[in-house]
Amino acid sequence: MKLKKSRLAIIFAIIFILVVAIYVIFNNGLLLLNGFNVKGYPVRGIDVSEYQGKIDWDTISNQGLKFAYIKATEGSKYTDKQFKSNWENANKTNMKIGAYHFLSFDSDGATQADNFIKNVPEISGLPPAVDIELYGKYKKDSPSKQKVHKVLNSYLNKVENYYKVKPVLYFTEKSFILYYDDEYSDYMVWVRNVYTKPDFKNWTFWQYADKGRLKGYSGQEKFIDLDVFNGNDKDFERTFE
């Protein structure tokens, strides 16, 4: 009986150690949950903000990356602290570069568009993107579809009129379920799913990891978001020629 209890204790100890080890490995980005799921997508990229600190774009671009989205603005007044430096230096590389805006549900969409346009007077190789996700108090109390669409559509109308191109719409899994519908079927969709391949089939970009590790940045955030394009190199060049 004592021998059986001893064996069970050892088994449980081994299981516990394995669980902890697996948690540490994935939580520290040593292995990525979607590592196998993205093998069929050769066009790799990143998205960054001030949290990655000062970025050495020459080093970043020499790690097999073809594109990058850089946070420019948030709401009606905020500008990412690293945007100017990131934008200037990223556009000196061979990567295709885009800027994105973090949508606020608390201010008018048109004034948010003004903020983005003021900071990004000209776009580069990729269309502008708008990040639609729940934040702060809205993570527990999500705003209505009507409210979000009012802000988003006001933003989109002004941005489209200025740049003469439809922005890319970024959704998390939850914000996609809550706010995406057929009125946005003409827009490219950038979807976040760091656990599995997205259920939505018509995505253009997929943020498949939020715990990537690359050389070339030194901010308070040790991880970097990793993305892929839905297609091969020729598809990518043809889409964004």
C-alpha positions in Angstrom: 0.0 0.0 0.0 2.8 2.4 0.9 4.6 1.5 -2.3 1.5 2.4 -4.3 1.1 5.7 -2.5 4.8 6.4 -3.2 4.4 5.6 -6.9 1.3 7.9 -7.1 3.1 10.7 -5.4 6.0 10.4 -7.9 3.6 10.3 -10.9 1.7 13.4 -9.6 5.1 15.2 -9.0 6.2 14.4 -12.6 2.9 15.6 -14.0 3.2 18.8 -12.0 6.7 19.4 -13.1 5.7 18.8 -16.8 2.8 21.2 -16.5 4.9 23.9 -15.0 7.6 23.4 -17.6 5.1 23.6 -20.4 3.7 26.8 -18.9 7.1 28.4 -18.6 8.1 27.4 -22.1 5.0 28.9 -23.8 4.6 31.8 -21.4 8.1 32.9 -22.2 7.8 32.6 -25.9 10.3 29.7 -26.2 7.7 27.8 -28.2 4.7 29.3 -29.9 1.3 27.7 -29.8 0.7 28.5 -33.5 4.3 27.5 -34.5 3.1 24.6 -36.7 -0.1 26.4 -38.0 1.9 29.1 -39.7 4.3 26.9 -41.6 2.2 27.2 -44.8 2.5 31.0 -44.8 5.9 32.2 -46.0 5.2 36.0 -45.8 6.1 37.0 -42.2 5.8 40.3 -40.5 5.4 42.1 -37.1 3.4 44.9 -35.5 5.0 47.2 -33.0 4.4 50.2 -30.8 6.3 52.3 -28.2 6.3 49.2 -25.9 9.1 47.7 -28.0 11.2 50.8 -27.3 13.9 51.9 -29.7 14.0 49.5 -32.7 17.0 48.7 -34.9 15.1 48.3 -38.1 18.2 47.0 -40.1 18.4 44.1 -37.6 14.7 43.5 -37.6 14.4 43.5 -41.4 17.2 40.9 -41.7 15.3 38.2 -39.8 13.1 37.0 -42.7 10.4 39.6 -42.4 8.5 41.1 -45.3 6.2 43.7 -43.6 5.6 45.6 -40.4 2.7 47.6 -39.0 3.6 50.5 -36.7 1.3 52.1 -34.2 0.8 55.7 -35.0 -2.1 57.1 -33.0 -4.8 56.3 -30.5 -8.1 58.2 -30.0 -8.3 61.8 -30.9 -5.1 63.1 -29.3 -2.5 60.5 -28.6 0.5 59.8 -30.8 2.7 56.8 -30.1 6.0 58.0 -28.6 8.1 55.9 -31.0 6.1 56.4 -34.2 8.1 59.1 -35.9 11.4 57.3 -35.4 9.9 53.9 -36.3 8.2 55.3 -39.4 11.3 57.0 -40.7 13.7 54.1 -40.1 11.4 51.3 -41.1 10.8 52.9 -44.5 14.5 52.8 -45.2 14.4 49.0 -45.2 13.1 46.6 -48.0 10.0 45.8 -45.9 6.5 47.0 -46.8 5.4 49.3 -44.0 2.0 50.3 -42.7 0.7 52.5 -39.9 -2.2 51.7 -37.6 -4.6 53.6 -35.4 -6.0 52.3 -32.1 -9.8 53.1 -32.2 -11.3 54.7 -29.1 -15.0 54.2 -28.4 -15.1 57.5 -26.4 -14.4 60.1 -29.0 -15.7 61.0 -32.5 -14.4 58.9 -35.4 -13.8 61.9 -37.6 -11.6 63.6 -35.0 -9.7 60.4 -34.5 -9.1 60.3 -38.3 -7.8 63.8 -38.1 -5.3 62.7 -35.5 -4.1 59.8 -37.7 -3.9 61.9 -40.9 -1.9 64.7 -39.1 0.7 62.1 -38.0 0.7 60.0 -41.2 0.2 62.5 -44.1 1.4 59.9 -46.6 1.1 56.1 -46.5 3.8 53.7 -47.5 3.7 50.2 -48.9 0.7 48.9 -46.9 -2.8 50.4 -46.4 -3.5 52.1 -43.1 -5.0 49.8 -40.5 -7.4 50.5 -37.6 -7.3 48.4 -34.4 -10.8 47.5 -33.1 -10.5 45.8 -29.8 -11.9 46.0 -26.3 -9.9 47.9 -23.7 -10.1 49.1 -20.2 -13.7 49.1 -18.8 -15.0 47.8 -22.1 -13.4 44.4 -21.6 -16.1 43.6 -19.0 -18.8 45.9 -20.4 -18.5 45.9 -24.2 -20.1 48.8 -26.1 -23.0 48.1 -28.5 -22.5 47.3 -32.1 -24.4 50.5 -33.0 -22.0 52.7 -30.9 -18.9 51.0 -32.3 -20.1 51.2 -35.9 -20.9 54.9 -35.6 -17.4 55.7 -34.4 -15.7 53.3 -36.8 -17.7 54.3 -39.9 -17.0 58.0 -39.2 -13.3 57.2 -38.9 -13.3 55.0 -42.1 -15.1 57.6 -44.2 -12.6 60.3 -43.5 -9.5 58.1 -43.8 -10.7 56.6 -47.1 -11.5 60.0 -48.6 -8.0 61.2 -47.7 -5.9 58.2 -48.7 -8.2 56.9 -51.5 -7.8 53.4 -50.1 -9.8 51.2 -47.7 -8.1 50.7 -44.4 -7.3 47.2 -43.1 -9.6 46.2 -40.1 -7.9 44.6 -37.2 -10.0 42.4 -34.9 -9.4 40.3 -31.9 -11.5 37.1 -31.7 -14.0 38.8 -29.4 -14.3 42.1 -31.2 -14.7 40.2 -34.5 -17.7 38.3 -33.1 -19.2 41.5 -31.7 -18.6 44.0 -34.4 -17.8 42.5 -37.8 -20.6 42.1 -40.3 -21.3 42.1 -44.0 -21.0 45.8 -44.4 -17.2 45.4 -44.0 -16.9 42.5 -46.5 -15.0 44.8 -48.9 -12.3 45.5 -46.4 -9.1 43.5 -45.8 -9.3 41.9 -42.3 -6.4 41.4 -39.9 -7.4 39.0 -37.3 -5.7 38.1 -34.0 -5.7 34.5 -32.7 -2.6 33.4 -30.8 -3.9 30.0 -30.0 -5.3 28.4 -33.2 -5.8 29.2 -36.9 -8.6 31.7 -37.3 -12.1 30.5 -38.0 -12.7 33.4 -40.4 -11.4 32.2 -43.8 -11.0 35.5 -45.7 -8.4 37.1 -43.5 -5.5 39.0 -45.1 -3.2 39.3 -42.1 -3.2 37.0 -39.1 -1.5 38.0 -35.8 -0.6 34.5 -34.7 1.6 35.2 -31.7 2.0 37.9 -29.0 5.1 36.4 -27.4 7.5 36.5 -30.3 11.2 37.0 -29.7 13.4 38.8 -32.2 16.7 40.7 -32.1 16.7 44.4 -32.5 14.5 46.1 -29.9 15.0 47.1 -26.3 11.7 48.3 -24.8 9.9 47.5 -21.6 8.1 44.8 -23.5 10.3 41.8 -24.1 7.9 40.2 -26.6 6.9 41.3 -30.1 3.7 40.5 -32.1 4.2 38.2 -35.0 2.0 38.2 -38.2 1.6 36.4 -41.5 0.0 37.3 -44.8 -2.6 34.9 -46.3 -0.7 33.9 -49.5 2.7 33.5 -51.0 5.3 36.1 -52.0 3.8 36.7 -55.4 0.4 37.1 -53.9 1.8 39.6 -51.4 3.6 41.7 -54.1 0.5 41.6 -56.3 -1.8 42.7 -53.5 0.4 45.6 -52.4 2.2 46.6 -55.6 
